Amino acid sequence: MSTLVERAESLAVDVSCTDDELSVVLSDGRTVTVPLLWFPRLVAASGKQRADWELIGGGVGIHWEAVDEDISVASLLQPENFMRLPDKAPQTSSRAQRKSKSRRSSRAARG
């Protein structure tokens, strides 16, 4: 018995940029719009450079040759898994937090 598995991944079909936002139209009809500030190279690019994009991997990503920027659709749909967002400070892992707390506790007990 064979099983057919379809790719459920959304692909980019169109891209546009303003001075503040990047918008990507997906193959499933959704449009994802994110702050351009997430991509410093695009912020610094001219309007002409931002307009000169190409789809890569059949639409799994977008490439801007002039500014050497590549952005995947997956990173736009789940940015927390792919990039450090400007308004988020890096978080210490729970293991590191426990280790640090343990050190402080032992110092206090000795002191």
C-alpha contacts under 8 A as a table, 3 or more apart, distances in Angstrom:
res1	aa1	res2	aa2	distance
10	S	26	L	6.03
10	S	27	S	5.82
10	S	28	D	6.27
10	S	60	V	7.56
10	S	73	V	7.39
11	L	26	L	5.36
11	L	27	S	5.24
11	L	28	D	7.77
11	L	58	G	7.38
11	L	59	G	4.65
11	L	60	V	5.22
11	L	61	G	7.67
11	L	73	V	6.73
12	A	15	V	7.53
12	A	24	V	6.32
12	A	25	V	5.81
12	A	26	L	4.49
12	A	27	S	6.04
12	A	55	L	7.26
12	A	59	G	4.60
12	A	60	V	6.36
12	A	61	G	6.83
12	A	62	I	7.69
12	A	73	V	6.67
13	V	24	V	7.46
13	V	25	V	5.69
13	V	26	L	5.55
13	V	27	S	5.91
13	V	55	L	7.74
13	V	59	G	6.40
14	D	24	V	5.79
14	D	25	V	5.05
14	D	26	L	7.22
15	V	22	L	7.45
15	V	23	S	5.78
15	V	24	V	4.57
15	V	25	V	6.32
15	V	53	W	7.79
16	S	22	L	6.05
16	S	23	S	5.28
16	S	24	V	6.58
16	S	50	R	7.94
16	S	51	A	6.89
17	C	20	D	7.54
17	C	21	E	5.70
17	C	22	L	4.57
17	C	23	S	6.18
17	C	36	L	7.86
17	C	47	G	7.92
17	C	50	R	6.50
17	C	51	A	7.11
18	T	21	E	5.23
18	T	22	L	6.62
18	T	47	G	7.85
19	D	36	L	7.28
19	D	43	V	7.20
19	D	47	G	7.84
20	D	35	P	6.01
20	D	36	L	5.21
20	D	37	L	7.23
20	D	43	V	7.95
21	E	33	T	6.47
21	E	34	V	5.65
21	E	35	P	4.61
21	E	36	L	4.56
21	E	37	L	7.89
22	L	33	T	5.55
22	L	34	V	5.43
22	L	35	P	6.27
22	L	36	L	5.50
23	S	31	T	6.58
23	S	32	V	5.56
23	S	33	T	4.24
23	S	34	V	6.58
24	V	31	T	5.51
24	V	32	V	5.22
24	V	33	T	6.44
25	V	29	G	6.75
25	V	30	R	6.01
25	V	31	T	4.33
25	V	32	V	6.47
26	L	29	G	5.50
26	L	30	R	5.33
26	L	31	T	5.93
26	L	32	V	7.60
27	S	30	R	7.38
32	V	76	L	7.18
32	V	77	L	7.49
34	V	38	W	7.69
34	V	76	L	7.45
35	P	38	W	5.91
36	L	39	F	5.63
36	L	40	P	7.47
36	L	42	L	6.83
36	L	43	V	6.10
37	L	40	P	5.89
37	L	43	V	6.30
37	L	86	P	7.77
38	W	85	L	6.51
38	W	86	P	6.69
39	F	42	L	5.50
39	F	43	V	6.43
40	P	43	V	4.94
40	P	44	A	6.23
41	R	44	A	5.25
41	R	45	A	6.20
41	R	67	V	6.22
41	R	68	D	7.92
41	R	69	E	6.82
42	L	45	A	4.91
42	L	46	S	7.98
42	L	50	R	6.48
42	L	67	V	7.19
42	L	69	E	7.59
45	A	48	K	7.97
45	A	49	Q	5.81
45	A	50	R	6.27
45	A	67	V	6.84
46	S	49	Q	5.12
46	S	50	R	6.27
47	G	50	R	5.09
47	G	51	A	6.18
48	K	51	A	5.16
48	K	52	D	6.45
49	Q	52	D	5.20
49	Q	53	W	7.84
49	Q	64	W	7.46
49	Q	66	A	6.19
49	Q	67	V	7.32
50	R	53	W	6.68
50	R	64	W	7.09
52	D	64	W	6.36
52	D	65	E	7.70
52	D	66	A	7.83
53	W	62	I	6.63
53	W	63	H	5.56
53	W	64	W	4.69
53	W	65	E	7.16
54	E	62	I	5.73
54	E	63	H	5.30
54	E	64	W	6.63
55	L	58	G	6.42
55	L	59	G	5.10
55	L	60	V	7.46
55	L	61	G	5.89
55	L	62	I	4.62
55	L	63	H	6.24
56	I	59	G	5.45
56	I	60	V	6.24
56	I	61	G	5.12
56	I	62	I	5.60
56	I	63	H	6.51
57	G	60	V	5.28
57	G	61	G	6.46
58	G	61	G	7.81
59	G	62	I	7.00
59	G	73	V	7.87
60	V	72	S	5.83
60	V	73	V	5.64
60	V	74	A	7.60
61	G	70	D	6.83
61	G	71	I	5.43
61	G	72	S	3.96
61	G	73	V	5.43
62	I	70	D	5.61
62	I	71	I	5.29
62	I	72	S	6.34
62	I	73	V	7.83
63	H	68	D	7.37
63	H	69	E	5.71
63	H	70	D	4.49
63	H	71	I	6.64
64	W	67	V	5.79
64	W	68	D	5.72
64	W	69	E	5.14
64	W	70	D	6.50
65	E	68	D	4.98
65	E	69	E	6.83
71	I	75	S	7.00
71	I	76	L	7.81
72	S	75	S	5.29
72	S	76	L	6.74
73	V	76	L	5.15
73	V	77	L	6.33
74	A	77	L	5.14
74	A	78	Q	6.07
74	A	79	P	7.70
75	S	78	Q	5.23
75	S	79	P	4.76
75	S	80	E	7.93
75	S	81	N	7.11
75	S	82	F	5.39
75	S	83	M	7.38
76	L	79	P	5.41
78	Q	81	N	5.76
78	Q	82	F	7.08
79	P	82	F	5.22
79	P	83	M	5.76
79	P	84	R	7.91
79	P	85	L	7.60
80	E	83	M	6.00
80	E	84	R	6.94
80	E	85	L	7.37
84	R	88	K	6.73
84	R	89	A	7.93
84	R	90	P	7.47
85	L	88	K	5.42
86	P	89	A	7.80
92	T	96	A	6.33
92	T	97	Q	6.43
93	S	96	A	5.28
93	S	97	Q	6.27
94	S	97	Q	4.94
94	S	98	R	6.13
95	R	98	R	5.19
95	R	99	K	6.21
96	A	99	K	5.06
96	A	100	S	6.11
97	Q	100	S	5.15
97	Q	101	K	6.10
98	R	101	K	5.06
98	R	102	S	6.00
99	K	102	S	5.06
99	K	103	R	6.32
100	S	103	R	5.20
100	S	104	R	6.39
101	K	104	R	5.15
101	K	105	S	6.20
102	S	105	S	5.11
102	S	106	S	6.28
103	R	106	S	5.26
103	R	107	R	6.22
104	R	107	R	5.17
104	R	108	A	6.20
105	S	108	A	5.18
105	S	109	A	6.24
106	S	109	A	5.06
106	S	110	R	6.22
107	R	110	R	5.15
107	R	111	G	5.93
108	A	111	G	5.04
